[in-house]
Every structure is written in C-alpha cells, then in structure tokens.
Amino acid sequence: MATFQYEALNAQSGKTEKGELSVGSQAEALARLQEMGLAPIKVDAVQKAETKKGKGKRGGSRGKKGAKKGLGDLEIKIPGLSGRVKEKNLTIFTRQLAQLTSAGLPLLSGLRVLEKQEKNPTLRNVLGDLAEVIEGGGTFSEGLAQAPKVFNKLFVSMVKAGELGGVLEVVLDRLAQFMEKAMKIKGKVKAAMFYPIAVLVVAVVIMGILLVFVIPKFKDVFADMIGEDGLPAFTELVLSISDTVRMNAIGTVSGVFACFFTFSMIGRSNYGRYILDKMSLFFPVIGPVVEKVAIARFSRTLGTLINSGVPILQALNIVKDTSGNVVVARAVQDVHDSVKEGETIVAPLEASAVFPPMVISMVDVGEKTGDMPQMLEKIADTYDEEVDRAVESLTSLIEPIMIVFLAVIVGSIVIAMFLPLIVMIEKLGDA
C-alpha cells in the first residue's frame, strides 16, 4: 500500500479539499476520489523523507546534467537488448493514461505519475521527454512524433485528431481498446503456433541424436551379421544420411543456417515479401487464419482512425503502413488512389481478391449510408470471432498432424534399423 496526497474539488460545496489516501496505485486513488464525489486536481505519491544524493527535480529518473548517480540509479544498457518497448508495456501505458485523463487528471500530471512508476527504462525516458515537450508549450502529438520507434503513425495520428477535436481522453480510451484487442488476437495466433513449433523442435532434436549417436553403433553390428549379402536399401539410405550428418556436422549446421538466411533475405526484398505474403494468404490450413487476421486488423484500424477524426486519405496511408502484409498494403494503396480520384472504396477492394464478398458488401453499405466507421467496427468484431474459431480449428487439426509427423520420422529410423534383423531371421528360417 502507498500513501497519496490529493487536492480535489468538492462539486457540491465548490471548495477545494486536501487529504491523504492509502491505496495500491494512482489509478485506485483516482477511483476512490470519484467514489467520494470529488474531482481530482492533483494526486501525488508521498515521498520518503530520506532521498538519495544526486536526485534531481524529477525524482531521480532524469536529474540535472552533472548530477551524481548512486549505484542503485545506474542503468546498464546492452546493445541489441535495450532501447525497446514491448507491445504489452505500451498497451498498459495507454490504458493507464486513458484512465487518468478520463478521471480529470491533467495530461502533464498523468505523464509524470506514469513516469515515476514505469519500470521499463526506455519508456520511462520517453515519458520524461513527452512531459518536457508539453512543459515547453508543445502538444502531446508533437512529443509522440519525436519517438517513432515507440509510437507508430497510427498512435500519433489518433492523438493529433483527438487534440484537434478536444476529445483526447476519448481517443486514448479508443486507442487502448484497439491495442488490447490487437494484442489479444496476436496472442491467440502465437499460442496456436507454439505447439507445432515445439513438436518440430523436438523432432529435429530426436532425429539428430539418433543420426549422430545411435545409428552409427548399429553399422558395425550389421556388417558382421549380414556379411556379403549387403543391407536393405532403406537401411543403407538411413546409414548414409547418418554418416553425412556425423562427418559433416559443421556443413550440415551451416546449410541449415544458410537456408534460414536465404529465406530471410528473400523476405526483405519487396517482391520476395509480396510472394511470401501472397503464399501465406492462400496456404492450406494456415491461409484462412492469416486472411481473417488481416481483414480484422484492416477493418479495426481504419474504423478506429475514421471514428477518431483522422481524414480518410491519411487514415488509408496509416492502414497501409501498419497492415503487416504487402498484399493487403497494395490493396489499401489502390483504395487510397481510388478515393483520391473521387471514386468509391468498393471497386479496388473487390479487385484485390483478398477481401471476401461479405466484407465488400458491408463496406459498400457503410459508404452509401455514411456509417463507415461503425460498419468497419462490426466487420472487425465479426472477424475477431472468426479468428477465434479458426485458431481453435487450426490447433485441433495441427496436433494430430504433428504427432503423425513425429511418429513417421522416428518410426522410419526404427524400421530401418530392424530391417536387417528381419532379413537375418528369414535366412535362418530358410536354412
């Protein structure tokens, strides 16, 4: 439990009240004040009497230049492992800021509160920079634009639209909902892919152990048992593979890494990425899930942007940049060009062959009735449910496939080792 000092306005008496609350967090303190019928003006955590040397005006997170830091204030940054903000942390920050602003706390105070309690050093520094921009007379969206690695175009554009419309707290809440739903969908897809990847890794490890350590021990035994008649062809094949892997271990590992590297380089080129994304949309079993995720993301992003007051052409550019699929991005670019020429959205969507007739029909209805944002939100909700069902079906289908795959790999090696014994038993029977 922490202690918070508050200054709030009593709506009934019109007087300002001060006091302290013992709660778990800033958000709980704001909620408690609302229950008491008070409008919060200022809510700050009570600082301990003893402070560390070198602590600046901003509580030690970003002190004055030249201020000494204690050992506990040192932040060790490892290249490649620091300087990143996870999607989960950013989503939590957006939700907390939306709650604080909705409760009546000024934006600057909300940023200071979240800066103090933020554990991620990168995000904490970014929040400090945002607060400095606002203190210097800049806008929130201008501060966000200075951190493009943390806040994407969608985030900045929605906040800017909220500022222009005077509904920043509403836009932040809408943005938090969007990020939470997007993270939920991504989490379900990752969970569905975890099982087949885990089984594949286990299969590779088992096959490697058998080829390198187990099978070579059978080779000399088989040579003494079979003699001049030779081994069965399938056994010879497995033994040859084992010798190749064992004698050329470095070459085998290098070949595997070369394949992954080549695949990665193809994915980085524009045409290669287009081909891979096109294949992912029409690939059996996985394709329907990828398609539904892409449609849900497109619909929710565009609907959220338009509903937040972002102009349609700017919204389409943002959707194109954040689509995550080149095929969908090209379709959105065609839509952008069509709208720019004063034409409709429906024709380029239909020509892309990515969006099903139901989606095109709903977009057409929304465009004609002027209810496009709500229609896009309905499409996104529908396809979120479709993704849930598709992921469940994919999981139930992949499990037996991967079990059979593992059984075939291990079973084939076992059969190859038993074939010489079967041949020897048949010879003894004939004798």
C-alpha positions in Angstrom: 0.0 0.0 0.0 1.2 3.5 -0.8 0.1 6.9 0.5 -1.1 9.6 -1.9 -1.7 13.2 -1.1 -4.6 14.7 -3.1 -6.1 18.1 -3.8 -9.7 17.8 -5.2 -12.7 20.0 -5.8 -16.0 19.2 -4.0 -18.7 19.6 -6.6 -21.4 20.2 -4.0 -19.7 22.9 -1.9 -17.4 24.2 -4.6 -14.5 24.1 -2.1 -11.1 22.6 -2.5 -10.3 19.7 -0.2 -6.9 18.2 0.7 -6.0 14.9 2.3 -4.3 11.6 2.1 -5.3 8.1 0.8 -3.7 4.7 1.4 -4.2 2.7 -1.8 -2.3 0.4 -4.1 -1.8 2.7 -7.0 -2.5 6.1 -8.6 -5.5 4.7 -10.5 -7.1 3.4 -7.3 -6.6 6.8 -5.7 -8.4 8.5 -8.5 -11.2 5.9 -8.4 -11.6 6.4 -4.7 -11.9 10.2 -5.1 -14.6 9.7 -7.7 -16.5 7.5 -5.3 -16.2 10.3 -2.7 -17.7 12.7 -5.2 -14.5 14.7 -5.6 -12.9 16.0 -8.8 -9.2 15.4 -8.6 -6.9 18.4 -9.2 -3.6 16.9 -8.0 -2.7 13.4 -6.8 0.9 12.7 -5.8 2.6 9.8 -4.0 4.1 10.8 -0.7 7.9 10.8 -1.0 10.1 9.3 1.8 11.9 11.8 4.0 15.3 10.5 3.1 16.3 11.0 -0.6 19.3 9.8 -2.4 22.1 12.3 -3.2 22.1 13.5 -6.8 18.4 13.2 -7.1 17.1 15.9 -9.5 13.9 17.8 -9.7 12.2 14.9 -11.5 12.6 12.3 -8.7 15.9 11.0 -9.9 14.7 9.4 -13.1 16.1 12.2 -15.2 18.1 14.5 -13.0 20.1 17.6 -13.9 23.2 17.3 -16.0 26.2 16.7 -14.0 24.2 15.3 -11.0 25.9 12.2 -9.5 24.1 8.9 -9.5 24.2 6.4 -6.8 24.9 2.7 -7.5 21.2 1.9 -7.5 20.5 4.6 -10.1 22.8 3.1 -12.7 21.1 1.8 -15.9 23.2 -0.7 -17.8 22.2 -0.8 -21.5 23.3 -3.8 -23.5 23.4 -3.2 -27.3 20.6 -5.1 -29.0 18.8 -5.9 -25.8 17.8 -2.4 -24.6 16.0 0.5 -26.1 12.9 -1.4 -26.9 9.4 -1.1 -25.6 7.2 -4.2 -25.7 3.7 -4.0 -27.1 2.4 -5.1 -23.7 4.1 -2.2 -21.9 2.9 0.3 -24.4 -0.7 -1.0 -24.2 -0.7 -0.8 -20.4 0.7 2.7 -20.5 -2.0 3.8 -23.0 -4.8 2.2 -20.8 -3.4 3.9 -17.7 -3.1 7.3 -19.3 -6.6 7.0 -20.7 -7.9 6.2 -17.2 -6.0 9.1 -15.6 -7.2 11.7 -18.2 -10.8 10.4 -18.1 -10.7 10.8 -14.3 -9.9 14.5 -14.8 -6.2 14.5 -14.1 -4.2 16.9 -16.4 -2.2 15.2 -19.2 1.1 16.5 -17.8 0.4 15.3 -14.3 -0.7 11.9 -15.7 2.6 11.6 -17.6 4.6 12.5 -14.5 2.7 9.9 -12.5 3.3 7.1 -15.1 6.9 8.1 -15.5 7.6 7.6 -11.8 6.1 4.1 -11.7 7.3 2.9 -15.1 9.9 0.1 -14.8 11.0 0.0 -18.4 13.9 2.5 -18.7 13.3 3.3 -22.3 9.6 4.0 -21.9 10.4 5.9 -18.7 12.8 8.2 -20.5 10.3 8.7 -23.4 7.6 9.7 -20.9 10.0 12.2 -19.4 10.7 13.6 -22.8 7.0 13.9 -23.5 6.4 15.8 -20.3 9.2 18.2 -21.2 7.7 18.9 -24.6 4.3 19.7 -23.0 6.0 21.9 -20.4 7.8 23.7 -23.2 4.4 24.6 -24.8 4.3 21.7 -27.4 1.5 19.4 -28.0 1.3 15.7 -27.0 1.2 14.6 -30.6 4.4 16.5 -31.3 6.1 14.8 -28.5 4.9 11.4 -29.7 6.2 12.1 -33.2 9.7 12.5 -31.7 9.8 8.9 -30.6 8.8 7.0 -33.9 10.4 3.7 -32.6 8.0 3.6 -29.7 4.8 5.3 -31.1 3.8 4.4 -34.7 1.9 6.6 -37.1 -1.4 5.2 -36.0 -0.8 6.3 -32.4 0.4 9.8 -33.3 -2.4 10.4 -35.8 -5.1 9.4 -33.5 -3.7 11.5 -30.7 -3.4 14.5 -33.0 -7.0 14.1 -34.2 -8.1 13.9 -30.5 -6.3 17.1 -29.7 -7.8 18.9 -32.6 -11.3 17.7 -31.7 -10.8 18.3 -28.0 -11.6 14.7 -27.1 -8.1 13.4 -26.3 -9.4 11.3 -23.3 -11.9 9.6 -25.6 -9.3 8.9 -28.3 -6.9 7.5 -25.7 -9.6 5.1 -24.5 -10.4 4.1 -28.0 -6.7 3.6 -28.8 -6.2 1.5 -25.7 -9.2 -0.7 -26.7 -7.7 -1.1 -30.2 -4.3 -2.1 -28.8 -5.8 -4.5 -26.3 -7.8 -6.3 -29.0 -4.9 -6.4 -31.4 -2.6 -7.9 -28.7 -5.3 -10.4 -27.8 -5.6 -11.6 -31.4 -1.8 -11.8 -31.8 -1.5 -13.7 -28.6 -4.1 -16.3 -29.8 -2.2 -16.8 -33.0 1.1 -17.2 -31.3 -0.4 -19.7 -28.8 -1.7 -21.7 -31.8 1.7 -21.8 -33.4 3.6 -22.7 -30.3 2.6 -26.4 -30.3 3.6 -27.2 -33.9 6.9 -25.3 -33.5 7.6 -27.2 -30.2 6.9 -30.6 -31.8 9.1 -29.7 -34.8 12.0 -28.7 -32.5 11.6 -32.0 -30.5 11.5 -34.0 -33.8 14.7 -32.3 -35.0 16.5 -32.9 -31.7 15.4 -36.6 -31.6 16.4 -37.2 -35.2 19.8 -35.5 -34.6 20.5 -37.7 -31.6 19.5 -40.9 -33.5 21.6 -40.0 -36.6 24.7 -38.9 -34.7 24.9 -41.2 -31.7 22.6 -44.2 -32.1 22.6 -45.3 -35.7 26.5 -45.4 -36.1 26.6 -48.1 -33.4 24.4 -50.4 -35.5 26.6 -50.1 -38.6 29.4 -52.4 -37.5 27.0 -54.8 -36.0 25.1 -55.1 -39.3 28.3 -55.6 -41.2 29.2 -58.7 -39.1 25.6 -60.0 -39.2 24.7 -59.7 -42.9 28.1 -60.3 -44.4 28.5 -60.1 -48.2 24.7 -60.0 -49.0 24.5 -56.4 -48.1 22.0 -54.3 -46.2 18.5 -53.5 -47.3 18.3 -50.4 -49.5 16.3 -48.4 -46.9 18.8 -49.2 -44.2 21.7 -48.2 -46.4 19.9 -44.9 -47.1 19.5 -44.1 -43.4 23.1 -45.1 -42.6 24.3 -42.9 -45.5 22.4 -39.9 -44.1 23.8 -40.6 -40.6 27.4 -40.7 -42.0 26.8 -37.4 -43.9 25.4 -35.6 -40.9 28.0 -37.1 -38.5 31.1 -36.5 -40.7 29.9 -33.1 -41.9 28.3 -31.7 -38.8 29.6 -28.1 -39.4 28.5 -28.3 -43.1 25.0 -29.5 -42.1 24.5 -26.8 -39.5 25.9 -24.2 -41.9 23.5 -25.4 -44.6 20.5 -25.1 -42.2 21.5 -21.5 -41.3 22.1 -20.7 -45.0 18.6 -21.8 -45.8 17.1 -19.6 -43.0 19.3 -16.7 -44.1 18.3 -17.0 -47.7 14.6 -17.2 -46.7 15.1 -14.1 -44.5 16.8 -12.2 -47.3 14.0 -13.1 -49.8 11.5 -11.8 -47.2 13.3 -8.4 -47.0 13.1 -7.7 -50.7 9.8 -6.1 -51.9 9.0 -8.8 -54.5 10.1 -11.6 -52.2 8.0 -10.3 -49.4 5.0 -9.9 -51.7 5.3 -13.6 -52.8 5.7 -14.8 -49.2 2.7 -12.8 -48.1 0.7 -14.0 -51.1 1.5 -17.6 -50.3 0.6 -17.1 -46.6 -2.9 -15.9 -47.6 -3.6 -18.9 -49.8 -1.6 -21.6 -48.0 -3.7 -24.6 -46.9 -4.8 -24.7 -43.3 -2.8 -21.6 -42.2 -4.1 -19.3 -45.1 -7.6 -18.8 -43.7 -6.3 -17.7 -40.3 -3.8 -15.2 -41.9 -6.6 -13.8 -44.1 -9.1 -13.4 -41.2 -6.4 -11.7 -39.1 -5.5 -9.3 -41.9 -9.1 -8.4 -42.5 -9.8 -7.9 -38.8 -6.7 -5.7 -38.5 -7.6 -3.6 -41.6 -11.2 -3.1 -40.6 -10.5 -2.2 -36.9 -7.6 0.1 -37.8 -9.4 2.0 -40.5 -12.6 2.2 -38.4 -10.8 3.5 -35.3 -8.9 6.1 -37.3 -12.0 7.5 -39.1 -14.1 7.4 -35.9 -11.3 9.4 -34.2 -11.5 12.2 -36.8 -8.5 11.3 -38.9 -9.1 12.2 -42.6 -9.8 9.3 -44.9 -6.8 9.6 -47.1 -4.4 10.0 -44.1 -6.2 7.0 -42.4 -5.7 4.8 -45.5 -1.9 5.7 -45.6 -1.6 4.7 -42.0 -3.5 1.5 -42.5 -1.2 0.7 -45.5 1.9 1.2 -43.3 0.6 -0.8 -40.4 -1.1 -3.6 -42.3 1.8 -6.1 -41.8 1.0 -7.8 -45.2 2.3 -6.5 -48.5 -0.8 -7.9 -50.4 -3.2 -6.0 -48.1 -1.0 -2.9 -48.3 -1.2 -2.9 -52.1 -4.9 -3.3 -51.9 -5.2 -0.3 -49.5 -2.9 1.7 -51.8 -5.4 1.1 -54.6 -8.2 2.2 -52.3 -6.3 5.3 -51.5 -5.7 6.2 -55.1 -9.4 5.5 -55.9 -10.6 7.8 -53.1 -8.1 10.4 -54.1 -9.7 10.5 -57.6 -13.1 10.8 -56.1 -14.2 7.2 -56.7 -15.5 4.6 -54.3 -13.7 2.2 -51.9 -15.5 -0.9 -53.1 -14.1 -1.4 -56.6 -10.4 -1.6 -55.6 -11.2 -3.8 -52.6 -13.1 -6.2 -54.9 -10.2 -6.2 -57.4 -7.7 -7.2 -54.8 -9.1 -10.7 -54.4 -8.2 -10.5 -50.7 -11.5 -9.3 -49.2 -14.5 -11.7 -49.3 -17.8 -10.6 -50.8 -19.4 -10.1 -47.3 -16.8 -7.6 -46.3 -17.1 -5.7 -49.6 -20.9 -5.6 -49.3 -20.7 -4.3 -45.7 -18.2 -1.6 -46.7 -20.4 -0.7 -49.7 -23.4 -0.2 -47.4 -21.4 1.8 -44.9 -20.1 4.1 -47.7 -23.6 4.7 -49.0 -25.2 5.3 -45.6 -22.3 7.4 -44.3 -21.9 4.9 -41.4 -18.5 3.6 -42.5 -16.7 3.6 -39.0 -19.4 1.6 -37.3 -19.7 -0.8 -40.2 -15.9 -1.4 -40.1 -16.0 -2.0 -36.4 -18.8 -4.6 -36.9 -16.6 -6.3 -39.6 -13.7 -6.3 -37.2 -15.8 -7.8 -34.3 -17.1 -10.4 -36.7 -13.7 -11.4 -37.9 -12.2 -11.4 -34.4 -14.8 -14.2 -33.6 -13.8 -15.9 -36.9 -10.2 -15.8 -35.9 -11.0 -17.4 -32.5 -12.8 -20.2 -34.3 -10.2 -20.6 -37.0 -7.4 -20.8 -34.4 -9.3 -23.4 -32.4 -9.8 -25.4 -35.6 -6.1 -25.0 -36.6 -5.0 -26.2 -33.2 -7.2 -29.3 -33.3 -6.0 -30.0 -36.8 -2.3 -29.4 -36.3 -2.0 -31.6 -33.2 -2.7 -35.0 -34.9 -0.7 -33.9 -38.0 2.4 -33.1 -35.9 2.0 -36.3 -33.9 1.9 -38.3 -37.1 4.9 -36.4 -38.5 6.9 -37.2 -35.4 5.8 -40.8 -35.5 6.8 -41.1 -39.2 10.3 -39.6 -38.6 11.1 -41.8 -35.6 9.3 -44.8 -36.9 11.2 -44.7 -40.2 14.5 -44.8 -38.4 13.4 -47.6 -36.2 12.2 -49.7 -39.1 15.4 -49.1 -41.0 17.3 -50.5 -38.0 15.1 -53.5 -37.7 15.1 -54.5 -41.4 18.5 -56.2 -41.3 17.3 -58.3 -38.3 14.2 -59.3 -40.3 16.4 -60.3 -43.3 18.6 -62.4 -41.0 15.7 -64.1 -39.4 14.3 -65.0 -42.8 17.6 -66.5 -43.8 17.7 -68.6 -40.7 14.2 -69.8 -41.4 15.1 -70.9 -44.9 18.2 -72.7 -43.6 
